[in-house]
Amino acid sequence: MLTLWLIGTIGYVLIDNYTWFNAFYMTIITVATVGYGEVEPLSNSGKIFTAFLILTSFGTFAYAVSSITKFVFDGEFNDFYKNRKLNASIDKLSDHIIICGYGRNGRQAAQVLKKHNQRFVVIENDQKLISTLNHKHSDLVVSGDGTQDEVLMKAGIMRAKALITTLPVDADNVFIVLTARNLNNKLTIISRASEDNSDTKLKIAGANNVIMPDRVGGAHMASLVMKPDVMEFIDNITAEGGNNISLEEISFTNMPDALKDKTLKDLEIRNKSGANIIGFKTATGEYIVNPSADTRIIANSKLFVLGTPEQIKVLKQLLS
């Protein structure tokens, strides 16, 4: 269409000495076949040129109109707008979580993240599952194959802080873990595994943690038989429990410089916030329950703190 308008405008200027504006207007009414009269009298050469322009432009104009109509009414325009909105929303995200697969495990993870107001992006290839997605940020759903680099990039993997892959096929999870670790080596990756020998492969591929739902579920049910009240208490202080109590981890890197390399006694967390330090992870990865007051906070260590949401909020303000 643009080429036709240029040819028509230039043709009328050269053949019948039209002004540029009149030549452009004459081209428009000719190509559109609206039936208006000539802007200025045409010479025989001008009439022949006009006939040529009508014959060559009629099919092109009709095709352009039908294509635009199809684009708008067949939903392509709506899809284009939704994709642009999706890309703009994801581009604004940082420190979010990517969930690959919205099956039973993916849906469970999404519900917990939503409960804690954590931003996340879902990658799912099944349109029926996508239609069931309902959360606070339900527009952040990428339709595609999570094993593809471009899909992970579209989900903002370079700015994400964690990735959860819950696909039913272990080979797909291994591929996603390999790809994600290659794209972002600082990413925390949690993967599902179904086969007994898949957890080792997933960790070699780069997964920080591997969860086997069948094994975890069986162990949890057995624990509920032997220690029901203890397990219910643990469920209550983890992400799946209520909102009246919180268990948080505080890493060495997130502490102010003034508190680093200090002892737990120096922090006075209990006196200042009311929260309790119930665990400590050493730099070598050893876990200590109820650490002593002389325990020193060193690089790569972590604290595990238990308290009410208000106490945890005060604690985070003290450590900010």
N, C-alpha and C positions, 0 to 999 in steps of 0.2 A: 504493500500500500504506500509506504513512504517513497519507494522508487517511482511508482506511478505519479504521485503528487509532484515529485521533482521534475520528472520528464514532462508532464503536462504544463507545469508553470513555466519552465524554461522554453518549451515549444511555443506557447502563445506569445511570449516576449519576443522570440526570434522571428516567428512567422508573421504575426500581425501587429507587432510593436505595442503590445499591451503593457500597461504598468505592471510592476511586480505584484501589487495587491490585486488588481483586476485579473491578472493571469492565475493567481492562486485561487481566487474565488470561482473563476470560470472552470478551473480543473475540478474543484470540489463539486460543483453542481453537475458537471458532466459525469464524473465517476459515480456519484450517488444516483444518477438518472432521475433527478427530481422533476425534470420537465420545464425548468425556467428558460426564458429566452436568453439570447446571447447578451453578454455584458456590453460588447461593442460589435459592430458589423464584422463579419468574417469574410475573408477572401476565399477563393476556391481552395487554395492551399490550406487555409485555416479550417475549412469544412472537412477536407480529406483527413487532416490531422485529428479533428474532433471525432470523426467516424472511427478512425483507428484507435483513439483513446477509449471510446465507448466499448468497442469490441474486445479490447484487451483487458479492460478494467472490470467488466461486468462479472465475470467468473471470480476474479480475485476479491472483489468487494462482497459478493454474496457469500463466499467461503469465509471471509473475515467476520462477517456479521454472525454466521451460524456458529463459528468457533467460539466467539465471545459469548454468545447466548448459551452454548453448551457449557462453557467454563463457569458461568455464573449459576445456571439452574441445575446442573448435574452435581453440584457440591464441590467442584474442584476449587472454586474461589474460596469457599468456606474452609476447605482443608488447607489451602495455602495460607489463609489468614491465621488459622489455628496453629500451623507449624511456625509461623513467624512469631506469634505470641508465646508459644512454648519455648522457642529458642531464646527469646528475650528474657523470659522468666528464669531459665536455667543459667543464662549468662550472668545474672545478678547473684547467683548462689555461690557460697563458699563454705567450706567445712560442713558440707551436707553428706548424706549417706545415700549410696546407690544400692537398690535392691534388684537383683537379677532373678526374675521369675516370681510370679504372683500366685503360686499354688498355695497349699495349706501352710507350709512353713513361711513362705514369703508374706502371706496375708497376716500371719501371727506376728512376724517381725514388724510389719507396717503398723499394726494396731498398737504395739508397745511404743514405737517411735512417735506415733501420733499422740499417745497419752502423755508423753513427756515433751511435747511441742518441739520435736526434732524434725528439721526439714529433711525430706528425702525425695529421691527420684526413682520411679519404678521403670524397669525395662521389661517389657513383656511382648511376646510375639502373637499370643492368642487374643483375638479381638473380643471373644466372649468373656474372657477373664478381665480384660481392660474395662469392659462395660460394667463390671461389678465393683470396680474400684471406687470407693467413696471415702475420702478423707479431706482434711482441712485444705490441703493443697492438691486436690485431685487433678488439676491441670498439668501437674508435673509428671506426665506419663509418656515415656518414649516407646513407640511401637517399633519393634525390630528385634534382631537376633543379638543377644548380649555377647556372643563370641566374636562379633565383628568390631574391629577397631573404631570405625566411624560411629557406630552406635554408642560405644562407651565414651567417645569424645563428645558426642552430642549430649550425653547425660552429665557432662562436666567432670569427668574423672580426674582431670589435672588439678581441680580445685577441691575435690572431695576429700573427706577425712577417713572414710571407711567404705567398704563394699561388702555386701552380703549376697552370696550366690546360693540359690536354693533349687537349682534345676534338678529334675529327677534322675538324669543320666550323669554319672560321675565323670565320664570323659568330657562332657560339656563344661562341667565345673572346673576341671583341671585346665581346660583351654582358656576359660575366662580368667582364672587365677594367673596363669602365665602371661596373658595379654595385659591384664590390669597391673601386675607387678612391673612389667616392662615399661608401661606408660607412666606409672607413678610409683617410684620405689619407696615413698614415705607412707603409702596407703596402708591402713589396717584392713586386712582381708579375712572375712569369716566365711567358711564354706560348709555346705552340707555334704555328707558322704553316705552312701547306702551300703556299699560293699566293705567288708572288714579290712581288706588290704588297700583301700583307696585313701585312707587318712594319711598314710605315709607319703604317698605320691603327691597329694595335695599340699602337704607341708614342704616337700621338696620343690614343688612348683612355685611356692611363695606365700601360701596361706599362713596367717598368724595363728588361727585356731580352726579346728575342724570339728564339726558337730555331727554326731550320728543319731538322728532322732529316735530310731528304734532302741538303741542301747540306752540313751538318756531316759527315754520314757519308761523302760523296764526297770532301770535302777531307781527312778523316782517313785514308782509304784511300790517297789519292795521297801524303800525307805519309809514310805507312808505307813506300811504295815508295822515296821519295827519301831519307828520314832515319829508317830503322826503329828504330835504337837510341835516337835522340833522342825519338821519339814514345813508345816503350815507357817511357822514363824519365819523361816527362811524365805518362803514364797512371798510373805508379806513385806519383807524388806528389800526384795529384788524388784526388777523392773515390772514383773507381772503383778505385784501386790498393789495395795492401796496407796493413797496419797498422804497418809498420816505419818509415814516414816520413810527415811531415805538412807541408802547406803552409797556413799560416794568414794571415789578414789582421787587422790591428790598426788600428782607427780612432782618430782624435784624441779623439773624445768619450769613448772607453772608457779613456783613460789617466788616471792620477792627475794632479792639478793640478801637482804638483811636477815632472812630466816634460814637461808641455806647453811649447811654444815653445823646447824644447831642441834641440840638434843630435844627430845620430845618434852622434857620438863621446861626447857626455855620457851617453847611455843605457847604453853599455857592454854591449849585449845579448849579444855574442859572449863576452865575458869572464865575465859573470854566469850565463848560461844555457847557452851552447854553441851556441845557434841562430844562424842567419845571416840578415841582411837582404839579400834578393835583388832587391827592387823597392820602388818608392815611387810613390804617386799624389798629384800636387799638388792644390791647391785648385781649380785650373782644369780638372782631369780629365786632365792629361798624365801618361803613364807613363814612369818612369825606371828602367832596368835597372842594377843595381849602383850605387846612389846613393853619392855621396861622403860622407865622414865629416862634412863641414861642412853637409850638408843639414839644414835646420831643420824641425822638426815644427810646422806651423801648423794653424789651424782648417780643417776639411773635408779634411784630408790623410789618407792611409792608408799603413801599412807592410805589406809582404809578407815573411813570415818562413818560412824552411825549417829543419826540424830533426826529430829523432826525437820520438815522443810524450812521452818523459820530458823532453826539452829544452823542448818547447812547454809542458808542464805547469809547469816551473820558471819559464818566462817569464811565463805568466799569473799566477802567484803574485807575481812581482815587480811586475807592472802592476796588481794588484788593490788 
